[in-house]
């Protein structure tokens, strides 16, 4: 029995990045021998074991042979005769196909170190084109390492395109699509994930509502970058700069889906795109089984982001309606999520990347002034039931009006 550290831990160690997960491959062992040594078997499709003390994963060396469609259509061989090199050869990228011995020596049969040096994400073998999940994985790795200068090798992008053209992406489950997308949204450059998928045709298959945005113009006065697809990627890039909250980043990607259904004769105007985007967002989220809180925030941002951009023009009653509609008075954290997504939209325009978003500050101040209304004096005045609710709203609007007036007065001075 021989044990090797493999995959991401070796890669990240060589890149001087923090190593968070340690995965091991065991060569020359059977499941029974692993169990005899106290390992707990957890793998469903192939033998994976948890170490009795550390809890880290140890997988038996294996090979995979395509036998059907999708990423589950494989025959797996994990016999004792499988070598380390055979196990590494089945992996997706050369930078993920390296191993390390217990004394620290690097085993690199596919020149992963050279690709690390040249910052290239390259497939290990032609077998790459047998697994459609690798299209998403490569796009995710491209997003994860984009800030270090990594790009996808042209020949690997060609295999990804081939997988898309063969219809293999249609066999991916919604759960896997969401899992990879969520991981990509958590990276330093999440926009790269969608750009790589678009370049191989995968975006059109998995996220047609986003893919269609390229080529749709916006008014140059408000959007110097003009193209809606480019704007969407700029917004996501801004969201990634402003917050680690993946829910906000997801809402940023979907905020302008409604522009994808504007009739051409109305271009570059997109009146009503805020509400037009809502059913598109709901359909997309349900198709990939995104969690409900992700869907809800994306819907709110689509529906009310223009209200936020027009804060200095809105009546106090309308500002109160926005705060109430997004649920700020019941769940305060949603207000900040909403404002950050709107701020990303505001800054996601050519030449406006660093402009202060005073509209968001005004909405915050209106909320601070209005959210804590003491109901007791109103109750003592005889208000109850629906009338009490109306009285509270009236007091909130009054406070919002005072806040707006004070801020505008200070700005004039």
Secondary structure, DSSP 4 states (H G I P E B T S, - for coil): -EEEEETHHHHHHHTTPPP---EEEEES--HHHHHHTT-EE--SSS-EEE-TTT--EEEE--EEEE-SSSTT-EEEE--TT--HHHHHHTSSBGGGS-EE-TTS-EE-TT-HHHHHHHTEE-BSSGGGGG-THHHHHHHHHHHHHGGGT-EE-HHHHHHHHHHHHTTGGGGS-HHHHHHHHHHHHTSTTHHHHHHHHHHHTHHHHH-HHHHTTTT-B--TTT-TT-BHHHHHHHHHHHHHHH---HHHHHHHHHTTGGGGGS-GGGTT--TTHHHHHHHHHHHHHHHHT--HHHHHHHHHHHHHHHHHHTGGGS-HHHHHHHHHHTTTTT-HHHHHHHHHHHHHHHHSSTT-TT---HHHHHHHHHHHHHS----HHHHHTT--HHHHHHHHHHHHHHHHHHHHHHHHHHHH-
